[in-house]
Amino acid sequence: MSTSLNTQRLKECRERIGVSKMEVAKRSGLSQPAYLRYESGERTPSVQTLHIIASVLNTSIEYLTNMTNDPSPTRYIISKKDNPELFSIIKICSNAKSNDLKRILSYAKKLNVLEGI
């Protein structure tokens, strides 16, 4: 995987979620100077660091490295500590049959529509 970071996309993703450089650094577990070097293009983060930054910015490594033009995330990191309910749902779904997963997804979509009312 290419780790050639598109710094403009990094900045755009940060601005889209409305957080400062310092906040991205904090949420990523990085020092502020380290994050500043990544966003300025001075340094290139490791693949592991890119995974963390992409997760914080709600995007994908592929988008940040010009492998796709779709900014949607390709993975989510769910922490049992930070989001125990969602973690439990995923744990239950990981053992579910295909038909049950389709029913759960259908139900979740209906709940999402009801939220918008």
N, C-alpha and C positions, 0 to 999 in steps of 0.2 A: 504494500500500500504506500502510495506517495504521501509524504508528510509535508509537502510544499504548501504552507498555509497561505490562504488568501486573507491578508490582513484587513482588507476593505470589508469582506464578508463578516469577519470576526467583529469588527466595529459595528456594522449594520445590525447584526444579531443582538449585540449588547444593547444598542440604542432601542431596538424594537421591543425589548422587555423592560426598558426604562431603568436600567441600573448603571451605576458608575463603574469605572475601572476597578476602583478599590473594592466594591461590592462583589464583582466577579472574582477577583483574587481571593477574597474571604470565603465565598461559597465554594470555590475550587480547592481551597486549602493551599493556596500559593501565596508567596510574598507579593506585595504590590509591585516592587521592582521587577520581579520575574514576569508577572502578567504584562506589565508595561512594555517589556522587551518583546514579548510575543506579538502584542497588538501593533507595535511600531515596526515589526519585521526584523528587529535586531537579532533575535534568536528564534529557532524553530523548536516547538515543544515535542516531547516524545509522543509516541502513539498513545501511551497510557494517559498522559496529561491531556492530550487532545480528546480522549473519551470523556474525561471529567469536564473539560471546558464545554464540549458539545452538549453534554447533559445539562449543565448549568444554564446554557444559552438556549435550551430547548430546540436543538438542531442536530445535525449529524456530522460526523467527521468527513463523510463524502462531500457534503456541501461546503464545509470549511476548506477543503483541499481541491475544489473545482472538479470533483469526479461526477457531480450531478448539479443540476440547477434547481432541484427541489429542496427547499430548506427544512422540510419535515424531518423530525427525528426518526431514526431507524431502530432505536432501542431506548428503553427507559430503565433507570436504576431505581428500584423500589427498596427502601430501607424499612425494616420491621420496626425500628425505633422511631423513625420520622413519620411513617404512615402505616400503622399496624392494621387498619381495616383493609386497605388495598392489598397489603402484603398477604393477609389471610385469604382474600378473594383469589389472588393469584395462586396461592398454595392449593386451594380447593380446585381451581380450574386446571392445574397442572396434571391432575389425575382424572379429569372428567373425560367422558366419551365425546366424540365429535358432535353428535346430535344435542347433547347437553350444552356444549360450548356455544352452539348456534342459538339455542334458546336463551342462554345467559346474555349473549351479545344482543339479541333482539330486545330483551328486557332492558338492558343498559341503554340502548338507543332510544327506547320509549321514555325512559326516565329523563334522558338528556333533552328530549323534545318538550316534556312536561316542565322542565326547569325554565325553558324559554317563554313559557306562557305567563 
